[in-house]
Amino acid sequence: MDGISHVSALSMAGMGVSMLLSLAAVIAAFVYGRKRFRAPVSSFFVGVGVFILFALVLESLLHNLLLTTPVGQKIFGNMWLYALYGGAAAALFEETGRIFAAKTFLRRRNDTPNAYMYGAGHGGVEAIFIGVVSQISNLSLAAMINAGQAESLLAPLSGVQYDSALEQLRTLTGSSSLFFLAGYERILALLLHICLSLILFRGLREKRPGMVVLCYVLHFALDAILVLINRAFGIIPAEAFCTVFVLLVVLLTMKLAPLPPREKEAVEP
């Protein structure tokens, strides 16, 4: 039906592997923060809450409002405009969210351990939503497709909703590599969020606005370029570029905002 066929066992295995990798990455980042320099648990959950507010609520609201306008339709229909818009929106909301957290909830503990733990929470909840929850949804849909229930899934839908759902179902029957790479991508994204948090928090703490601006630029550049590479060359080159980019950001973080030595005494949550 409309290009929807059987979802392979290999694809379903990729969904499961990515789900486990994403979850393991979040747990490892959290445990590392506690063991490495005894960072407060509360800073982790500040990152969780701020990401949900700024990325999942406010940014999504902008996307939904813009999509209904002629300008939005033009943006989403043009690869270059979409890349610029997507990168700008992600950078604006997520980096502003980091500033909001540093200026409010974490204003009295804007140090490196708390910046790390904030980044682990910010990137961690994104990994849970994209790498865990979405893969559970994919596995459920894949099972329904393989049971011959694709038509019943699409029957109640029409217009844009139908087209969007159809595209999602077609994606599930595509290359298995896409699903195995999803977990790897979440690890890179989590690492990036931790690095950007370390740089931005230090920039605010030391009153170095250039470091704050740098975080906006890096976030925008990665998201925008990834869209272009993915559309033009596919997922494998996009992930290769993402790997190199994140590794360079890690090296930059080691220079601008290195982690402190191990603390001898615990920091109270």
N, C-alpha and C positions, 0 to 999 in steps of 0.2 A: 504493500500500500504506500503510494507516494514516496518510494525510495526507502521505506522502513522495512527492514528484514530482521534476521536473527542477530542478537547480541552475542558475540563469541564468549566462550569461557575465559579466554585470555584477557579480554576487555574487562570482564567482571572481576578477574583476579587483580588487574591493575587498579580498579576502583578500591578493592579491599586493601591492597598494599599501600596505596596513597593515603587512605584513611588512617591506617596504622602509623605510617611515617609522620603524618601531620600531628597526630596525637602525641606520639613519642617525642617529637621536636619541642612541642609546648611544655611537656613535662620536664624534659631535659633542661630547657632554658630556665624554667622556674627553679628546679633543684640546684642548678649551677649558681644562680643568683643567691640562693640561701646559703649554699655551702662555700662559695668562693669569697663572698664578703658580707654574708649574713644580712642581706638587704630585707627590708620590711615587706611582709606579704601585702599590706594595704596598698603599697605603690603599684603592685601588679594589678590589683583590681581597679585602681584609678585608671590605668591604661585600658583595661577592659571597658569600663564605663564610658570613657572619653571616645574611644573608637566607635562604640555603638552609637553615641549621640552624634558625633560629627560625620562619620562615614556612612553608617547605615540609616540614620534618620535624616540629617540635614542635607548631606550630599545626594542621597536618593530622592529627597523631596525636590531638589533642584532638577535632577534628571527627569523626573516624572512631569514636572511643570513645563520644562523646556520641550519635551517630546511632543507636546500637544500644540506647539506653535509652529508657524512656517519656518522660523529661524532654526528651531530644533530639528525639524525634518531635513532641512538643508545640511545641517551639521552631521547628523547621523547617516546621511546619504553620501557624504564625501569623506574618503579615507583620510585625507590630509587634515581637514577641519575636525574630524572625529578624534584623530590622534592629538591634535593641539588642545582641543576641548577636554578630552579625557585626562591628559596629563596635567593640565592646569587645574581642573576640578579636584583631582586626587591630591595634588600638592597643596592647594589652597585649604581644603577642609582638614586634611590629616595633619599637616604641619601647624596650622592654626590651632588645632586641637591640642597638639603638644605644648604650644605656648600657653594656651588656656590652663592646662594642667599644672605647668610649672609656675604660673602666676597665681593660682588659686590653691588647689588641694596640696600641692607640693612646694609652696613658696617658702616654707620654713625648713625644708629638707631637699633643696635643689642641689644635691651632690651626685657624684658618679654612681654609687650603688643604687640610689633611688631612680636615677635616670635609666640605668640598666633594667631595673625591675619594671619601670613604667613601659619601656620598649618591649619587654617580654610579654607584658599583658596586652599592649596595643597590637603587636603582631600575633600574639598567641590566640586572641579571640578571633582575629581574621582567619587564622589557620583552622580554627574549630569550625567556623561557619563555612568556609570555602573547601577546606580539605577533609572535614569530617561529616558535617551535616549534609553538604551537597553530594558527597559520595554515597551516603546512606540513601539519599533521594534517587541518585542514579542507579544504584543497585535495585531499588524497589521498582523503578520504571523499567529497567532491563528485564526483570523477572516477569513483569506484565507484558512486555513486548514478546518475550519468548513463549508466553502462554497464549499468544494470539489476541491480546486485549488492546492493541494499539488503537483500533477504531473506536472503542468505547472511551478511551482517554480523550480523543479529539472531538468526539461527537457533540459535546455541549458547547464547544468553542466556535467562534467565528471571527472574521476580520483579522486584526493585528494579533489578537490572542491566539488564534488558530495558527497563523504563520509562525509565531514565536515558539509555540509548543511543538509544531511539526519540525522546526529546525533543531530544537533540543533533542527530540527523539531520533532524528537522523544522525546527530552527533554521536549518540550512543552506539550506533552501528558502524561508526568509522574506525579509524586506525587505533589499535590497542595501545600504541606508544603514547597517545594522548593521555590516557588514564594513568599510566605508570609515571609519566612526567609530572603529573599534578602534585604528587606528594613532594617531589624534589623541588618544585617551584615554591611550595609553601615553606620549605626550609630556607630557601634563599630569601623569601619575603620576610620571614621572621628575623633573620640575621640583619637584613637591611633596616628594619624598624628599630632594632636595638641600636645599631650604629647611628642612625639619624637622631635617635633620642639622646644618645651620649653627646653628639656634636652640638645639637640645639640647646640642650640644658646647660652645657658648659659655656656656650656663646652667651646665653642670658646671664649666667652667673658671673661671668667675667666682663659683661657689657661689651661684647664683640659682635655687633650686628652682622658683620660679614659672615660669621659662622651660621647665623640663623638664616640669612638669605641663601647661603650655600645649600642648606637642607631643602629649601623650596626648589632650587634649581636642579639638584640631583633627583629629587622625587619626580619633578615634571619631566626631566630628560628621559629617565628610565621608562616611565609609563608611556610617553609619547612615542619613543623610538621602538618600544616593544610592539605597539600596535602596528606600526609601519612594517617592521620586519616580519611579523606574523602574517599580515595580509599579503605581503609581496613574496615571501620565501617559505613560510610555514613555521610550524611549532618548534622543530629541531634547531634551526638557526636562531630563532628567538630565544630559546632557552640557553643556547651557547653564549649569545650576547649578554643575557641576564647574568650568567655565571661570572663572566669576565668583569662586568660592571660592578656586581656586588663585591667581588674580591678586591677590586680597586677601592671601593668605599671602605672596606674593612681596613686596608692599608692606610687610607686617609684618616680613619678614626684612630688607629694606633698612634698616629702622629699628632692629631689635634686634640683627642680626648681619650688618652690611654686609661685602661682600668687601673685602679689603685691596688696596692699590695693587700694580701689577706689581712683581715682585721682579727684582732685577738679576742675582742669582746663582741657579743651579739648586740645587734641593734633591735630594740623592742619594736614590735609591730604597732 
